[in-house]
């Protein structure tokens, strides 16, 4: 379960005013979402609460939160200083 630790660490770095973790985390979360969809579509893998639904929901929320303009502005607030 290294992915949630990486997401939490990256979120803390964004909170501290770094933009690069936001740019790195979003594509990884998007790839995770696409791979879950592909596994469901092609292989017929079920998405259940105890297997992948929770991680899929967290990845979706991470992409939605980190892609907003207000998050980008907040993460860049120390770049001009």
Secondary structure, 3 states (H helix, E strand, C coil): CHHHHHHHHHHHHHHCCCCHHHHHHHHHHHHHHHHHHHHHHHHCCCCCHHHHHHHHHHHHHHHHHHCCHHHHHHHCCCCCC
